[in-house]
Amino acid sequence: MNRLTNPEPVLHYISEYNSKRQIGNLPPAEERHDIMTIEEQIDVRMKEAAKKRDAVTLSTLRMVKAALHNKQIELRKKLDDKDVLQVLSSLVKQHKDSINQFEQGGRSDLVTKEKAELFVINEYMPDEMSEEEIKREIDRVIEEVGAAGPRDMGKVMKALMPVITGKADGKVVSEMVKAALTS
C-alpha cells in the first residue's frame, strides 16, 4: 500500500517526532497570547468563534485572514507582526471610512455591521498613543533625523511611521509633523 491509503507510517513518524521534541512546560497555545504572533491569535480566536457559532466574529476574522493572505502573496514572504499591523491598520481605516459613508447615506444597518467588525479588528491593534506621546516621538525623530524645516517632512515621516504604525492615525501624525516643522 502507498502512503496515501495507509496512514500508519505517517502517524508513526509524527508520534516519533513529537516524542523527540523538547518542548518544556509551555501552556497550551490558547494561553500563550504573550508569545503568540498576531496571526496565531487570530487563528485561535477564529476556532473559538466557530465553536461558539459567533457569525460576526468569524466572518470578520475570515476577512482579516484573507487580507493577510493577499498581503503575504504580494510581499512573497511570511508576514511578521509589523506587516500584520499594517494590514490591520488599513482595515481599520477602511471600516472607519465605510462607517462615515453609511452614516451619510442613512444606512444604520450597515453602520452597525461595520462597527461590530471594527470592534473585532481593534482587539488585535495596540493601544492608541496619546497626543502627548505622539509629540514626544515626533520631537525625538526630528532631532534624530536632523530635520530643519517643512521640506524634511518626508524624512521625518519615513522614520516615524514604523514606530507609530497601528498606534496612531497617519493623517493626524502628518499634520502634527507639519506643525512641528513649521514652528
N, C-alpha and C positions, 0 to 999 in steps of 0.2 A: 504494500500500500504506500501511496505517496503521502507527503506531509499534509496535504490539504484534506484528505479523507481520514487520516489518522492523526489526531492532535496530541497523542501521548508524548512523542518526542519533544514537542514544543512546550507542553506543560511541564515535563521533566526538566527541561532547560531553565524555564522560568523559576521553578521552585529551587533548583540548584543555585541559580544566580542570586535569588533572594536570600538563601541561607548563607552565602558567602559575603554578602554586603554587611558592612559595619555601620549601621545607621545610628546607633546610640539610643538614647531615651527621648527622642523627639515626640512631641504630642502629635495627634492626628493633624492633617493638613488644614482642616476647618478651624483649628485653634491656633494656627501659626500665622495670623494676619500680619504680625510684625516682620516676618521674614519671607512672606509670600509676595510675589510680584503682583501688580495690579491685575494683570491678565488672569493669574491663578485665582485671585479673589473673585473676579467676575465669573469664572468657571464654577467655583464653589457656590456662589450666590445663585447662578443660573440653575444648578441642580436643586438647590433648596426651593427656588420659586416653582420649578416643575413639580416637585413633590407636593408643595402646598397648593398647586394649581392657581398661582398668582399670575394671572394673564398679563397685567400691565407690566410688572417687573420682568417677566420672562420675555415679552416682546421687546421691551426696551433693551434688555441685555443682549438679545439676539441682534438687534440693530447695532449696538455698540460693537459686538464681535464681528459683524460684517464690515463695519467701518475700519476696525483694526486689521482685519484680513486684507482689505483693499490697500491700506497703508503699507502693510508688510509686502504685498506684491509690488507696490510702487517703489519701495525702497530696496527691494530684493535682499532683505536681511531680517533676522528676528528682531522684533521690537523690544527695546528696553523701556523702563518706566518713564523716561523722559519723552520718548516717542508716543507712548500711550497717553501721557498727559496732554500732549499737543493735540492728539485726535479728540480726546475728551473735551478739551477747551473749545475746539471748533464745533463740536456737537452742542455744547452749552450755548455758544454764540448763535448757532442756527436755531436752537429751540427758543431762545430769547427773542430773536427776530420774528420767528413764527408766531409767538405769543402776541407780540405787538401787532402784527398783521391781522391775526384773527380777531383781536380786540377791536381794531379799527373796522373790520368787516362785520362785526356783531355776531361772530360765531363762538358763543360761550361754550358749546360742547367741545369744540376743538381746542379752545383755550384750556379747559380743564384737563383734557388728554395730554396736551403739551406740558402743562405744569407738572402733572404726575410723572411724565417721562423725565423732565428736568430734575425733579426731586431724586429719582433713582440715579441719574448720572452724577449729580452733585455729591452723592455719597462716596464717590471714588476720587473726588477732587480734593486737593489740600485746602486748608483754611485760607480764606481771603486775607491778604495783607491789609493792614490799616493804612490810611493816608500818610500817617507819620512814618511808618516803616518803609513805605514806597519812597518818600522824600529822602530818608536816610540812605537807602540803596542807590537812589539817583545821584545823590551827592558823592557817595563813595565811588561810583562808576565814573562820574565826571572827573573826579580827581585822579582816578586810576588811568583813564584814557588821556587825560590832559586836554580836555575839550575847552576851547576858548570862546566859542560863540555858536550861533544857530547853524552855521554850516557844518559843524561837527556832530549834528544830531544823529546822523546815520551811524557814526562810530559808537556813540553812547547807546543807542537802541540795540545795536548788534551785540554789544557786551552785556546789556541789561536783560534782554529778552530770555536767554536761557535760565537766568536766575529767577525771574518772576512768572514764567510760563505756568498758567493754571492758578496762580495766586492773585493775579490782578488783571483787570481788563486792559488790553493793549492800547485801546483808544485813549483811556484815561491816563495811562502812563505816558503815552506820546505827548499829550497836552501838558502834563506836568514837566516832562523833559524840556519841551519847547519853552515853557515859562521859566524854568531854571536857567536855561542857556541864554535867554534874552535879558535876564535881570543882572 
